[in-house]
Amino acid sequence: MTIQQHVSPARSRRWGAWYVAEHKLRAVRAYFWTMLVTVLGTPFLYLFAFGVGLAALVTRNDGFEQLTGVGYLQFVAPALVINAAVLVAVEEYMFGILQGFMWNKHFEAMNAAPLDARQIIDGMFLYVGIRAVATAGVYFGAVAIFGGALSPWAVLVVPIAVLTAYAFAGIAAYSSSITEDRSQFNMVLRLVVMPLTLFSGTVFPLSQLPIFLQWIGWISPIWHGAELARQFSYGPTEPLWLSLLHVVVLLAFALVGWLLTVRIATGRLDR
């Protein structure tokens, strides 16, 4: 017991973020079967709906394949992997963060132990990454089964999906600033997440939108992630500089969102 008390603070300072991630993973065990059924069932339903149902309508006109160079299933599948990881991350950025600060206030308890705000936020981001990897991995497996992955490099769609999920870290920063729950997340979903999902070239090429709506895709991490994923899934279909730009934009969104979240959380927990 004495040895444990002696090494615990040192271990907390070194591995604090991983302890937070472990805490979150242990906490979701109560919902394991629900999450498992959702993770396994959703990709097959989505891919069947888009790859078989909607694709049957889209591919009646040969213009789509002439426009993209691939069938509709191959076009939409990488974007669905990206979107799945993003939705999982957004859920944690909103409800997971607010739960820690307001509903259960376990962030305050962690902060009272030898964990600082950055370790807590880093742990949450590690947990988000684990969930995003699991979700994107299952989706990619379904994509491969349905024939949506044409290139041997297509497996890189999974880390691209995780990077895109981190690019929405700004939502975590916003959640960290909320001190009174007034259903703000409904507005986030309706005014931010939903428009970025619909107008990001997920289920049809961005070029098919009117020019006055295309700017939504240009600033959307989902578009950058989906286009980058397509380069590895069946590309290349764009110049190298544009693919590099996708990476830079996603990294910038992720870094700024993480820094803001750490800063806001530090100010809030150190009061």
C-alpha positions in Angstrom: 0.0 0.0 0.0 2.9 2.4 0.8 4.6 1.6 -2.5 1.3 2.2 -4.4 0.8 5.6 -2.6 4.4 6.5 -3.5 4.3 5.7 -7.2 0.7 6.7 -7.9 1.3 10.5 -8.2 4.2 9.9 -10.6 2.2 7.5 -12.7 -0.7 9.9 -12.8 1.5 12.7 -14.1 3.0 10.4 -16.7 -0.1 8.3 -17.7 -2.9 10.6 -16.6 -4.4 11.0 -20.1 -4.5 7.2 -20.5 -6.2 6.8 -17.2 -8.9 9.2 -18.3 -9.4 7.3 -21.5 -9.5 4.0 -19.5 -12.1 5.5 -17.2 -14.3 6.4 -20.2 -13.9 3.0 -21.8 -14.9 1.3 -18.5 -17.9 3.6 -18.2 -19.3 2.7 -21.5 -19.3 -1.0 -20.8 -22.9 -0.7 -19.6 -23.8 0.2 -23.1 -21.5 -2.2 -24.8 -24.1 -4.4 -26.5 -26.1 -1.4 -27.7 -23.0 0.2 -29.1 -21.8 -3.1 -30.7 -25.1 -3.7 -32.5 -25.1 -0.1 -33.7 -21.6 -0.2 -34.9 -22.1 -3.5 -36.7 -25.5 -2.9 -38.1 -25.4 0.7 -39.2 -22.7 0.4 -41.9 -24.5 -2.5 -43.6 -27.8 -0.6 -43.6 -26.2 2.6 -44.9 -24.1 0.8 -47.6 -27.1 -1.2 -48.7 -29.3 1.9 -48.9 -26.7 4.0 -50.8 -24.8 1.3 -52.6 -27.7 -0.8 -53.8 -30.9 1.4 -53.4 -29.8 4.9 -54.3 -27.1 3.7 -56.6 -29.7 1.9 -58.7 -31.3 5.3 -59.4 -28.1 7.2 -59.9 -26.4 4.8 -62.2 -29.3 4.6 -64.6 -27.6 7.7 -66.1 -24.1 6.9 -67.3 -23.2 10.6 -66.6 -22.3 9.9 -63.0 -19.5 7.4 -63.8 -18.3 9.7 -66.5 -18.2 12.5 -64.0 -16.4 10.7 -61.1 -14.7 7.8 -63.0 -16.2 5.2 -60.6 -19.5 3.7 -59.7 -21.7 5.3 -57.1 -20.9 2.8 -54.3 -17.2 3.4 -54.7 -17.8 7.1 -54.7 -20.0 7.3 -51.6 -18.4 4.5 -49.5 -15.2 6.5 -48.3 -17.4 9.5 -47.4 -19.7 7.3 -45.3 -16.6 6.0 -43.3 -15.6 9.6 -42.7 -19.1 10.7 -41.7 -19.4 7.8 -39.3 -16.2 8.7 -37.4 -17.3 12.3 -37.3 -20.7 11.6 -35.8 -19.2 9.4 -33.1 -16.6 12.2 -32.2 -19.3 14.9 -32.3 -21.4 12.9 -29.8 -18.5 12.8 -27.4 -17.4 16.4 -28.0 -20.9 17.5 -27.0 -22.4 15.2 -24.4 -19.1 13.6 -23.1 -17.5 16.9 -22.4 -20.6 18.5 -20.9 -21.2 15.4 -18.7 -17.7 15.8 -17.3 -18.1 19.5 -16.5 -21.8 19.7 -15.5 -23.9 16.6 -15.3 -21.6 14.2 -13.4 -18.8 16.7 -12.7 -16.2 13.9 -12.8 -13.7 16.3 -14.4 -13.6 18.3 -11.1 -13.0 15.0 -9.2 -10.1 14.1 -11.7 -8.7 17.6 -11.3 -8.7 17.3 -7.5 -6.5 14.2 -8.0 -3.0 14.6 -9.5 -4.5 15.3 -13.0 -4.5 18.7 -14.7 -6.9 20.0 -17.2 -4.7 19.1 -20.2 -4.4 15.5 -19.1 -8.2 15.3 -18.7 -8.9 16.8 -22.2 -6.1 14.7 -23.7 -7.7 11.6 -22.2 -11.1 12.5 -23.7 -9.5 13.0 -27.1 -7.7 9.6 -26.8 -11.1 8.1 -26.0 -12.7 9.8 -29.0 -9.8 8.5 -31.2 -10.4 4.9 -29.9 -14.1 5.1 -30.7 -13.5 6.7 -34.1 -11.0 4.0 -35.0 -13.4 1.2 -34.0 -16.3 2.8 -35.8 -14.3 3.6 -39.0 -12.7 0.2 -38.9 -16.0 -1.6 -38.9 -17.4 0.7 -41.6 -14.3 0.1 -43.7 -14.8 -3.7 -43.3 -18.4 -3.3 -44.6 -17.1 -1.2 -47.5 -14.6 -3.9 -48.4 -17.3 -6.6 -48.3 -19.6 -4.5 -50.6 -16.8 -3.9 -53.0 -16.4 -0.2 -52.2 -12.6 -0.3 -51.8 -10.7 -0.6 -55.1 -7.2 0.3 -54.1 -4.8 -1.6 -51.8 -4.2 1.8 -50.1 -7.9 2.1 -49.2 -7.2 1.0 -45.6 -5.8 4.5 -45.1 -9.4 5.7 -45.1 -9.5 4.7 -41.5 -6.8 7.0 -40.1 -8.1 9.8 -42.4 -11.5 9.3 -40.8 -10.0 9.7 -37.3 -8.1 12.8 -38.4 -11.4 14.2 -39.7 -13.1 13.4 -36.5 -10.4 15.4 -34.6 -11.0 18.3 -37.0 -14.3 18.8 -35.2 -12.6 19.5 -31.9 -13.9 23.0 -32.0 -17.2 21.6 -30.8 -15.4 20.2 -27.7 -14.1 23.8 -27.0 -17.6 25.1 -27.3 -19.0 22.4 -25.0 -16.2 23.2 -22.4 -17.5 26.8 -22.3 -21.1 25.9 -21.5 -22.1 26.7 -17.9 -25.9 26.3 -18.3 -27.6 23.6 -20.3 -30.2 25.2 -22.6 -30.2 22.5 -25.3 -27.5 24.4 -27.2 -26.5 21.1 -28.9 -29.7 21.1 -30.9 -28.5 24.2 -32.6 -25.0 22.8 -33.1 -26.5 19.7 -34.8 -28.9 21.7 -37.0 -26.8 24.7 -37.9 -23.3 23.1 -38.0 -23.1 19.4 -38.3 -26.1 18.8 -40.5 -25.3 21.5 -43.1 -21.7 20.4 -43.2 -22.8 16.8 -43.8 -25.3 17.6 -46.5 -23.2 20.1 -48.4 -19.8 18.4 -48.2 -19.9 16.2 -51.3 -20.8 13.1 -49.2 -23.4 11.5 -51.4 -22.8 13.6 -54.6 -19.9 15.5 -56.0 -19.6 19.0 -54.6 -19.3 20.4 -58.1 -23.0 19.5 -58.7 -24.0 22.1 -56.1 -24.7 25.7 -57.1 -21.6 27.8 -56.8 -23.1 29.9 -54.0 -23.4 26.7 -51.9 -20.0 25.1 -52.7 -18.2 27.3 -50.2 -19.9 25.3 -47.4 -18.0 22.2 -48.6 -14.7 24.1 -49.0 -14.7 25.0 -45.3 -16.1 21.7 -44.1 -13.7 19.1 -42.6 -16.0 16.4 -43.9 -15.4 17.5 -47.5 -11.6 17.6 -47.0 -11.7 14.2 -45.3 -13.9 12.6 -47.9 -11.9 13.9 -50.8 -8.7 12.8 -49.2 -10.1 9.4 -48.5 -11.2 9.0 -52.1 -7.7 9.5 -53.3 -6.6 6.4 -51.4 -9.8 4.4 -52.0 -9.9 4.7 -55.8 -7.9 7.8 -56.9 -6.0 9.8 -57.6 -8.6 12.1 -59.0 -7.0 15.5 -58.0 -3.6 17.1 -58.1 -1.1 16.3 -55.2 -1.1 19.8 -53.9 -4.9 19.7 -53.3 -4.5 16.4 -51.3 -1.8 18.0 -49.2 -4.1 21.0 -48.7 -6.7 18.6 -47.3 -4.2 17.3 -44.8 -3.1 20.8 -43.7 -6.7 22.0 -43.3 -7.7 19.0 -41.2 -4.6 19.2 -39.0 -5.2 23.0 -38.5 -8.8 22.4 -37.5 -7.8 19.7 -35.1 -4.9 21.6 -33.5 -6.9 24.8 -33.0 -9.8 22.9 -31.6 -7.7 21.0 -29.2 -5.7 24.1 -28.0 -9.0 26.0 -27.4 -10.5 23.1 -25.5 -7.4 22.8 -23.3 -7.3 26.5 -22.7 -11.0 26.8 -21.8 -10.9 23.6 -19.6 -7.9 24.9 -17.8 -9.5 28.2 -17.0 -12.7 26.5 -15.9 -11.1 23.9 -13.6 -8.5 26.2 -12.1 -11.0 28.7 -10.9 
